[in-house]
């Protein structure tokens, strides 16, 4: 059978009609080159698809268009299949990476009149470093219990932090190590250079001006701050924030 395994595999994963797809699937069982090419193409597509939850919706369509265009290029003008797949996966990864660097959390898109995302995080760090509460109102919610870590509550208040309404609970150990917990009714925006701990629904962490920050998973509406990174991580684990 005179055919192009690379072109057939690309079409199989993108534009092949249902009837032709069934015929090609039967052909795969007897054709080793087509089988290998389909496996390679599928792996490349899986790598690209892993970015779909992290990137804007347009990214996935851009990848599909690129793959479809590649499938339509005549066989004589194409490079060896490994180079094509490598270039496609690399391009997808670059597009996904750019989107990750630029994106906000899905649940934390700021309103048009909200402060710039870094302002809230910077205000939290400044409040912790100054050991200052952002207001004087009494919190309506109870303070998280952190006595297993020898952290005693030393202050609590409601107020504003970088234009965002927050509740803060301040803790200290007998040795003087401090921890601050900021809670809000909405998600905190992701800090610049943050490292994600489990994808878009997981927690994120960053070190800023000597302060370790952990933003709790799921709602991203709680920040834990402290100079002792280990203590912050232990508190995050105790509160099921990471």
N, C-alpha and C positions, 0 to 999 in steps of 0.2 A: 504493500500500500504506500503510494507516494503522497506524503503529507508532511506538514510542519508541526511537530509536537509543541513547540513554544507558542505558536500563534493559536493553536487549538486550545491549549491550556489557559491562555489569557482570556480567550473568548468564553471558555467554559465558566470562568469565575466572574464574568462581567455581562456579556451581551448575548450569549447563546440562547436560542429559543428553546422552550421546553422539550419539543420533540427531538430536536438535534441533541439536546443535553442527554436525553435517555440513550440515544444511539452512541454518543461519545462515552458514556459511563460503561456501556457494554464493551466498547472497544478498549477501554482502559485495562480490562482484565487480561487482555491478550497482548498488549503493546507495552513493553518495558519503557521505551523512550517517552511515551506519552504519560505513563504512570509517574515517572520520575519528574517530568516537567510540571505535572499537575500538583505534585507534592511540594515542589519548590515554590511554585506560584502561590499556592495556598498559604505556605509559611510566610511569604512576603506580605500577603494580604493581612494575615493575623497580626503581624508586627505593626502594620499601619493602623489596623482597627483598634489596637490597644489604646490609641490616643484619643478615641472618639469622645470619651467622657471628660477629658481634660481640655479639649480644644473647642473652639467655636464651631457651630454646626456647619459653616461653610467649608471647614477644613476637610471633612469627610468627603464632601462633594468634589473638592479639588483633587483629592486622591483618586476618586473614581474616574474623573475625567482623564487624569493622567494615565491610568491603567488602560482605559478604553482606547485612548489615542495610541498608546504603545501597541495594543493588539491589532490595530489597523495598519501599522507600518509594514510594507512588503518585506518578505523574508530576506531577500537579497540585500536590503539596505540596513538590516539590523546587525548589531554587534553580538558577540557570543552571549548566551543566555545568562551566565553568571554575572557578567558585567551589567546587563540590563536590570536584573533583579537587585543587585547591590545598589545601583544608582537609584532605583525606585524606592527601596527601603530607606536609603540615606536621605533622599529628598523628603519622604514622609516624616522621618524622625526630625529633620531640621524644621519642617513646618510645625510639627507638634511641639517641639521645644520652644519655638518662638511664641506659640500660643500659650504655653504654660507660663512663660516669663511675664506675659502681658495680662493674663486673665485674672479677674477677681474670683472669690469664692462664689459658687452658684447661688448661695443664699445670702450673699453679702454685697450685692450690687448697691452702691450708694445712691441715695436719692439725689436729684439734681442740685438741691441746696445743701447736701451733706458735706462735711469737711473732707479734704483729701485723705485717702486711706492711711498714709503714713502718720498723719497728725494724731490720730487716736492712739496708735502704738507709742509714738514719741511722748505723748502726754502721760501715758501709763508708766513708762520708764522714768520720766521726770518725777512723777508723784511718788514712785517707789524710792528713788534715790534721795528725795527730800524728806522721806518718811512723813508725808503729808496726806491727809484725807481730802478728797475732792469736794466735800460738803459737810454740812452739820446735821442734816435730817437723819432721823433714826430709821434703820432698815426695817422693812416690813417682813423680811424673811429671816429664818434662823441662820446662824453662821455654820458653815461646814465643820464637822468635828475632826480635828487633826491631832488629838492627844496621843494616839499611838506613835506619832513622830516627835513627841515632846514639844509640840507647837501649841502654845496657849494664845487665845484671842486677846489682843491688846488694844484693839480699836475697830470701829465699824461706823459706816456713814453712807448716806445716799447723796449724790450730787451729779455734776457734769464733768466729763473727761473728754477734752477735745471736741466739745459740742455734742457728745453722746451721753445720755442719762445712764449712770452706772451705780451699782452698789459695791462698796469695797469692804473687805474684811482683812485686817492686818494681824499677823501672828508673829510670835517670837519664841525662840528656844531659850532655856536657861543660860546657854553659852552666848546668846546674843544674835544668833542667825535669824534673819527675818524672811517672811514670806507674805506676799500680798495676793489676794484673790479679787479680781474684778468681774462682776456679772452685769449683763445687760439684757434687755428684752429683745435685742436683735443681734445678729452675728457680727463679730468683729472682723474687719477686713484683714486679709493676709498681709503680714509684714514683708517688706522687701528682703530678699535673700532667705526667706523661710524654707525650712526643710520639711516636706510632708511626711507624715507618719501613717501611711495607709490609704493614700488616695484622697479624692475630693471630700469624702465623708469622714476621713480620719483626722487626727489632730495634726497640728503643725508646730514647729519649734524654731526658735532663732535666738542668737546671742547678740545683744545690743548694749554697748557701753558698759560691759561687765555684768549685765543682767541677763539671766536666762528666762525666756518667755515660752510658755506652752499654752496654746489655744486648744480648748477641749474639743474632742471629736463630736460628730453628729451635728449639733446646733451651732457650734463655734461661738457660743455666747458667753464663754467663761475664759478668762485669762489667769494664769498663774505666773507670778514673777518672783524671782529671788536671785541673790548673788551666788548661792550655793546650788550649782546645777544638779547635783545628786539629790538634794533635798526637794527641789522643784519636781524632779522626776518621780520621787517617792510619793510626794503629795498628789501628783497627777494620777499615779497608779492607785492610790488609796481612794481617790474620788472617782475612779473609773473614767478619767478624762482622756487617757491614752490607751 
